[in-house]
Structures are given as C-alpha cells and as structure tokens.
C-alpha cells in the first residue's frame, strides 16, 4: 500500500526533479519573500512547512533567513496586523 501525505508531490519535486542550482534558487526566493515583512506566527509556519517538504531545504531556508535578517532586517517596514484586520481604502 502506498502512503500519501500532504507534502509528497512537493517532496518529489524538490528531491527528484530539481537540480542543485534550482534548489538553491528556491531557497533564495523563499528567504527573499520571508524577509519582505513576514512576521510570527507565519514565519515559524513557513519554516515548518518547508522542513516538512524536505528537512535539508527547510534548514537552509531558516538558517539563511536568520543570517540575512541580522544583516539587513525586513525590507518593507510592515508591521503585523491582527487576523481579520482590513486596511481602509482612501
């Protein structure tokens, strides 16, 4: 019997389809987006999600994020809003 999980297709893509260069670009892209104002608890969930797909990729993303965040900090200056808060339009 084949066991199915929520991450199987993504895991296959990362481990068996992507080249080393493509995996490195994936890490760079995810880290770049996370540095663009993502805050807790979403940040921790993103690390967990990527680690569930592939432990090594998840670790690379988390390590690179923390290293770059120390150097440059978030790039947007956005602050977290409570869930359900809608920005007003002017």
Secondary structure as UniProt FT lines:
FT   TURN            6..7
FT   HELIX           8..12
FT   HELIX           13..17
FT   HELIX           20..34
FT   TURN            35..37
FT   TURN            40..41
FT   HELIX           42..53
FT   HELIX           55..72
FT   TURN            83..84
//
